[in-house]
Amino acid sequence: MANRFKHTSIYLIILQAFSGAAIAQEMSDAQDAPMVITVFGQGKTRQVQDITRVDLVKALPGASPLKTLDKLPGVAFQSADPFGAYEWSTRFSVRGFAQNQMGFTLDNVPLGDMSYGNNNGLHISRAITSENIGRVTLSQGSGAVGTASTSNLGGTVQFFSSDPSNDFSLTGAQTFGSDKTSRTFARVDTGLLSSGTKAYFSVTRHRAEKSKGSGAQDQDQFNSKLVQTFGDNKLTAFLNYSKRKEVDYQDMSLEMTKRLGYEWDNYAPDWQRAVNAAKGIYTGAVNSLDDAYFQGSGLRKDYLFGATLDNKLTDAVDLKTTVYHHSNDGQGHWYTPYTASATGAPISIRTTEYSIDRNGIIADVSWDLGQHAINAGVWAERSEHTLTRNFYNASGPQDMNYFLTNSFATGFKQDFTTTTTQFYAQDTVSLMADQLKLNYGFKTPKVAIDATSLVGTRASGHIAASKSFLPQLGVSYSLNKNDEIFSSLSQNMRAYQPGVNGPFSQTQVAFNLSAATIKPETSTSLDLGYRFKRDNFVGSIATYFTKFDDRLMQVATCAGIVGCPSTFVNVGKVETSGLEAAALWSMSKDWSLFNSLTYNNSQYKSNYLDNGKTIAIAGKQVVDSPKLMFKTELSYEKSEWFTRLGGKFTDKRFYTYSNDASVPAYWIMSLSAGYKKKSFIGLKDFSVQVNVENLLDKQYFSTIGSNGFTTSDPTGTFQSLLTAAPRQMFVTISGKM
């Protein structure tokens, strides 16, 4: 996508890493004026950092914005593909909290916890194409009390789409690269009409082969957005559609990787080898049914609509109302040798099938009372979710990566109705000529789930999670115009989840035993930080402590493809303490150096019982939680040329609760470079950009826990690891008319 900003001589975007309110001008204005950035946004009482479109446009087109956030302190991101969009492998964590313990929104619309097999939302890569994202805001410790999420134990990520341009334009971008990648993006902006209306419509076609094995990871998207102003009021609406089909990589173990190599994958397109393996006839170094399957894949189809009406009722009172709708159909395919087809073939296609239909409303009232800025609101949502395990006949190597019908058997089927209500209120007080700001508020979430088991032995029943008072307190104090300290204290709750990963994934007997005593997960987080800026050096440092109570853990009881009911246990307390630091040094007019450092110590503080057996994990590091991370990025920007060279160190990560098995630490590097010109051969904002991912072609494990985590793995045979993509290179040409 064409770079729509006039770049300053110093690489300003990295300053967003320290900004609580850093906002670049919208695309419609950036073409005609220098970029304006508020470096710090004094007065923020939480650790809040922004990534703007200026930063996003330098990333690989189609890359998940979560991958862009990986540069910020506290953030760990892994994926088995270079784009970070392969959902089975995508893992995003902050301060030791996993993705499903965080909250995500797009233009105020909740995206749920964005986990695979999601029951209450969708992944950002499907919600909107990356070229249309204008800004991303990360709150590492806790989001604002009004955030529409009931999973944000460990912070929030808010995505904001770019507004339509004030001028009519046609924008196009084409990416080519490794593994037959072809990505086409086209967008038309209507410009500002006499009625006060402006809108855009865009289409994206993404095609890419896997970096190993056979199969493609493809996606088609349509995005649209409308902005209508009338007087002091504004209506904003978007309608997005996504159709995604991704062929899976084989889940690995440490032992498999040594025996079969990093390049090992499923059998496709060799159908006969898969049939022979299903019969117990192994070739090469294969020695079990689970070393490979014929193929696996995930299919998703989503419609997402959101509309926000911003009414200025008086000079001091604003009412903002958002309504939204999301519908989803999904199937996950696995060719399983554990169940034969009804036709007699020793393999069938085992599916996990999803449907979501959810509707919601968010209403927020703000009062400006001079020293006091008060806002209060309510969020209500009703979600219908169906989860089904079906089996279909597999008749050969032909492409069956489409939505299947007419199954020959059903393993289980469950319907879930989830009702969410949340009220919140807060006050921000400005004192001492805005030098001192106090923020205090609370929220009252309640989430009730009614589950009905239609087929199979998985649980039915009712369960609710609620808290009548979850407070949030914060303070910021400006020591002078260049230095600021801040602190915040917050409590949060994570609601229970329906579907694949919640308490209803147990048997009815297990659910009945736990339902009366189970408690929702809660956290208490304390932050203390310092921000500073000098002529050519800016930075921030923050320390934090989090107490996590009643952590619920889903323990895998068999190979993922078998699909056994899980064990769902309360493992008690977890405590996390850490340090985050980041700094940008503008070394000269054209060169800058950005560094971020994270030290995070997350430990289980309680042992737990599993079927009457004590599992001793107290004092052990939380799974998939690296203690040390370091990010460095050298940038050059002058006139028509730009480049970035980045590297990140990620410490070792445990995938067993007992910490007896881990994957090694790794360093990876990336490079982006390009040429841009405001006018070229009849095009405006013309650019050519090269992105190289995994620059040094390192072999390492990216995702861990793809099939969940286990108590112990002394022989290294637990299949829940994914290897990273090798070095990948992409070229993008873009321009505008």
Protein Blocks (a to p, Z undefined) as FASTA:
>chain_A
ZZfbdcdfbdfklmmmmcckbccddfklmmmoccdddfklpoiabdcddddfklmmmpce
hiafklmmmmpghiacddfbfnopamklpccdeehiafklcccdeehiagbjopghiakb
ccfklmpcfklpfbdcddfkbccfklccfklmnocaddddddddfbdcddddddddehhi
acddddddebjafkopacdddddddddddfehjdddddddddddddddehjbccdddddd
ddddddddddddfklmmmnojkbccfblclklmmmmmnopaghjbfbfklpcfbdcdddd
dddddddddddfblmbccdddddddddddddddddfkbccfkopabdcdddddddddddd
dddddddehjaccddddddddddddddddddddfbjbdcbbcdehiabdfbdcddddddd
dddddddddeehhlaccdddddddddddddddfbdjbdcdddddddfbdcdddddddfbl
mbccddddddddddddehjllmklpcfklmmmmmmmgccddddddddddddddfkbccdd
dddddddehiacdddfbdfklopacddddehjaddddddddddddfblmbccdddddddd
dddfbdcdeehiacdfehiacehiafbdcdddddddehjbccdddddddddddfbfklpa
ccddddddddddddddfbgghiahiacddddehklopacdfbehklopafbdfkopaccb
dcdddddddddddddZZ
